[in-house]
Amino acid sequence: VIAIVMILFVIASVWHMKIGMQVVIEDYVGNETAKLVAIMANTFFSAAVGLPSISAIVKLSSGV
């Protein structure tokens, strides 16, 4: 039960981070190409943070 709550917390936190940074990028980056690249990098970084975190929680909770 605790692992499920932790996974949901990680998902919510990473989603909040991604959306917040995307708003900053959309507001302050003027060049459309740079904006697209920054949003893609933001999405990649969010996945690079979220997936290993969820994997670690699953590994710890399974006892393997």
C-alpha positions, 0 to 999 in steps of 0.5 A: 500500500505504501509503495502505491502511494509513493508511486502516485506521489512520484507521478504527481511530482514529476507531472507537476515539474514537467507542466511547470517548466513547460509553462516557463519555456512557453512564456520566456523562449522566443524562438519557436525552434528553441522552444520545441527543442526545450519542450522535448528536452523537458519531456525527456528529462521528466521521463528520465527522472520519473521512470527510474524513481518508479523502478526503484520503488517497485524494486524496493517494495518487491524485496528483490 
